[in-house]
Amino acid sequence: MEEGLGAALAILIDTSGSMRDRAPGDSRPKHVVAQQALEAMLDATDAFIARRPDFPIKIGVYSFSSSVRTLQSIQPYDRKVIRATLANLPSPGGGTAIGDAMREARPDLYRAGVFRKYLLVVTDGENTNGRNPEKVAREIWSKSEGGVQTYFVAFDTTPAKFAFLKDVGGDVIGAGTGAELRTALDGIYQGKILAEAVGGEREPARK
């Protein structure tokens, strides 16, 4: 597929059983805190589009527990649609198939038809089902020739589990509380993903 101006973001949200647990320093469960933090993160899209209406932003939402679900295919950003999708995340339960979720989302990023492609994973644990996320991350980096960048937010878990991301052009940020989660997501979305639009186009990589 011919690729043009724009950015595609696949958001992968952990809905494993542990996301039912109460978030540190909060009375709410982790899945609710994560949902609201992602909504707040995506609010920045409206201001970005107002400044750069020529730069398409496409977003998809996936959940993963023991298996992976595509909740919203990658499509042009629509505030109402994205909020409805996040408000209807599956109830937490089961294991944690991080690698499978990454593998599932990668082809959809290429079908979006834009130069810039990102995976954003929010998880509170380590992989317990399916493919090893480190192997998948290295495979994605190699096959895309650096065309897909992967970011993790380790929510209430050690980011050291995902240190391999720095070897494949990505990064991981730890977040111990809901406030730290919002800060981490804003840093990735506004500070890295959206900020690239201001800095000029990156050369597209071959698949």
C-alpha positions as CSV (number, residue, x, y, z in Angstrom):
1,M,0.0,0.0,0.0
2,E,1.3,3.5,-0.9
3,E,1.9,5.5,2.3
4,G,1.3,9.2,2.8
5,L,1.4,11.9,5.4
6,G,0.1,11.0,8.8
7,A,0.5,8.8,11.9
8,A,-1.3,5.6,12.9
9,L,-1.4,4.5,16.5
10,A,-2.5,1.1,17.8
11,I,-3.4,1.3,21.5
12,L,-3.1,-2.1,23.3
13,I,-4.8,-2.2,26.7
14,D,-4.3,-4.9,29.3
15,T,-7.6,-6.3,30.5
16,S,-6.2,-9.3,32.4
17,G,-7.5,-10.3,35.8
18,S,-5.0,-8.2,37.7
19,M,-6.5,-5.0,36.2
20,R,-9.4,-5.5,38.5
21,D,-7.1,-4.7,41.5
22,R,-7.2,-1.3,43.1
23,A,-4.7,1.2,41.7
24,P,-2.0,2.3,44.1
25,G,-3.0,5.4,46.0
26,D,-6.5,5.3,44.5
27,S,-9.9,3.8,45.4
28,R,-10.6,2.9,41.8
29,P,-9.5,-0.4,40.0
30,K,-6.6,-0.2,37.6
31,H,-8.7,-0.7,34.5
32,V,-10.8,2.3,35.3
33,V,-7.8,4.5,36.0
34,A,-6.2,3.3,32.7
35,Q,-9.3,4.0,30.7
36,Q,-9.6,7.5,32.0
37,A,-5.9,8.2,31.5
38,L,-6.1,7.2,27.9
39,E,-9.2,9.4,27.4
40,A,-7.3,12.3,28.8
41,M,-4.3,11.5,26.6
42,L,-6.3,11.5,23.4
43,D,-7.9,14.9,24.2
44,A,-4.6,16.4,22.9
45,T,-5.6,15.1,19.5
46,D,-8.3,17.8,19.1
47,A,-5.8,20.6,19.7
48,F,-3.3,19.0,17.4
49,I,-5.8,18.6,14.5
50,A,-6.8,22.2,14.9
51,R,-3.1,23.2,14.4
52,R,-2.3,20.6,11.7
53,P,-5.5,19.7,9.8
54,D,-3.3,18.4,7.0
55,F,-1.7,15.7,9.2
56,P,-4.1,12.7,9.6
57,I,-4.1,10.9,12.9
58,K,-5.5,7.3,12.8
59,I,-6.1,5.3,15.9
60,G,-7.1,1.7,16.7
61,V,-7.8,0.1,20.1
62,Y,-7.1,-3.5,21.1
63,S,-7.6,-5.2,24.4
64,F,-5.7,-8.3,25.5
65,S,-6.1,-10.8,28.3
66,S,-5.7,-14.5,27.5
67,S,-6.6,-13.6,23.9
68,V,-6.7,-10.4,21.8
69,R,-9.7,-8.4,20.7
70,T,-9.9,-5.6,18.1
71,L,-12.2,-3.1,19.7
72,Q,-11.8,-0.4,17.0
73,S,-10.0,-0.9,13.8
74,I,-7.4,1.8,12.9
75,Q,-9.3,4.7,11.4
76,P,-9.2,8.5,11.4
77,Y,-9.5,10.0,14.8
78,D,-13.1,10.6,15.9
79,R,-13.5,11.9,19.5
80,K,-17.0,10.4,20.0
81,V,-16.0,7.0,18.6
82,I,-12.8,6.7,20.6
83,R,-14.5,7.7,23.9
84,A,-17.3,5.1,23.3
85,T,-14.7,2.4,22.6
86,L,-12.7,3.2,25.7
87,A,-15.9,3.3,27.8
88,N,-16.8,-0.2,26.7
89,L,-13.5,-2.0,27.4
90,P,-14.0,-5.7,28.2
91,S,-14.3,-6.6,31.9
92,P,-10.9,-7.7,33.3
93,G,-10.2,-11.4,33.5
94,G,-7.8,-14.0,32.3
95,G,-4.1,-14.0,31.5
96,T,-1.8,-11.5,29.7
97,A,-1.1,-12.0,26.0
98,I,1.1,-9.0,25.3
99,G,3.1,-10.5,22.4
100,D,0.0,-11.8,20.6
101,A,-1.6,-8.3,20.8
102,M,1.5,-6.7,19.3
103,R,1.6,-9.2,16.5
104,E,-2.1,-8.7,15.8
105,A,-1.9,-4.9,15.6
106,R,1.2,-4.6,13.4
107,P,-0.5,-5.5,10.0
108,D,-3.3,-3.1,10.7
109,L,-0.7,-0.3,11.1
110,Y,0.5,-0.9,7.6
111,R,-3.0,-1.0,6.2
112,A,-3.5,2.5,7.6
113,G,-1.4,3.9,4.7
114,V,0.7,6.5,6.6
115,F,4.4,6.8,7.2
116,R,4.5,6.9,10.9
117,K,3.3,3.8,12.8
118,Y,3.2,3.3,16.6
119,L,2.3,0.6,19.1
120,L,1.4,1.9,22.6
121,V,1.0,-0.9,25.2
122,V,-0.5,-0.2,28.7
123,T,0.1,-3.2,31.0
124,D,0.4,-4.0,34.7
125,G,2.2,-7.3,34.4
126,E,4.3,-9.7,32.4
127,N,3.3,-11.9,29.5
128,T,1.6,-15.1,30.5
129,N,0.0,-16.3,27.3
130,G,1.1,-16.7,23.7
131,R,4.1,-15.2,22.0
132,N,7.1,-13.6,23.9
133,P,6.7,-9.8,23.6
134,E,10.5,-9.4,23.3
135,K,10.7,-11.7,20.3
136,V,7.7,-10.0,18.7
137,A,9.2,-6.5,19.3
138,R,12.4,-7.5,17.7
139,E,10.6,-9.2,14.8
140,I,8.5,-6.0,14.2
141,W,11.5,-3.8,14.3
142,S,13.4,-6.0,11.9
143,K,10.6,-6.6,9.4
144,S,9.5,-2.9,9.4
145,E,13.1,-1.7,9.2
146,G,12.4,0.7,12.0
147,G,9.1,1.8,10.5
148,V,7.1,0.8,13.6
149,Q,8.0,2.3,17.0
150,T,6.8,0.6,20.2
151,Y,6.2,2.2,23.5
152,F,5.1,0.6,26.8
153,V,3.7,2.1,30.0
154,A,4.4,-0.3,32.8
155,F,1.6,0.5,35.2
156,D,2.1,-0.8,38.8
157,T,4.9,-3.1,37.6
158,T,8.6,-2.8,37.0
159,P,9.6,-1.3,33.7
160,A,12.8,-3.5,33.7
161,K,10.7,-6.3,32.3
162,F,10.5,-4.4,29.1
163,A,14.0,-3.0,28.9
164,F,14.5,-4.7,25.5
165,L,12.4,-2.0,23.9
166,K,15.4,0.3,23.9
167,D,17.2,-2.1,21.6
168,V,14.5,-1.8,19.0
169,G,13.9,2.0,18.9
170,G,11.2,2.0,21.5
171,D,10.9,2.9,25.2
172,V,9.2,1.9,28.4
173,I,8.0,4.3,31.1
174,G,7.0,3.2,34.6
175,A,3.9,4.5,36.3
176,G,3.1,3.6,39.9
177,T,0.0,5.7,40.4
178,G,-2.9,7.0,38.2
179,A,-1.3,10.5,38.1
180,E,2.0,9.0,37.0
181,L,0.1,7.0,34.3
182,R,-1.4,10.1,32.9
183,T,2.0,11.9,32.9
184,A,3.6,8.9,31.2
185,L,0.9,8.7,28.5
186,D,1.1,12.4,27.8
187,G,4.8,12.2,27.5
188,I,4.7,9.5,24.9
189,Y,1.7,10.8,23.0
190,Q,2.4,14.5,22.9
191,G,6.2,14.4,23.6
192,K,7.0,11.7,21.1
193,I,4.2,10.7,18.7
194,L,2.5,14.1,18.0
195,A,5.7,16.1,18.4
196,E,7.2,14.3,15.3
197,A,4.7,16.1,13.1
198,V,6.2,19.4,14.1
199,G,9.7,18.2,13.5
200,G,9.3,17.1,9.9
201,E,8.6,13.9,8.0
202,R,10.6,10.8,8.7
203,E,11.5,8.7,5.7
204,P,9.1,5.8,5.3
205,A,10.6,2.3,5.9
206,R,9.9,-0.7,3.8
207,K,8.0,-3.6,5.2
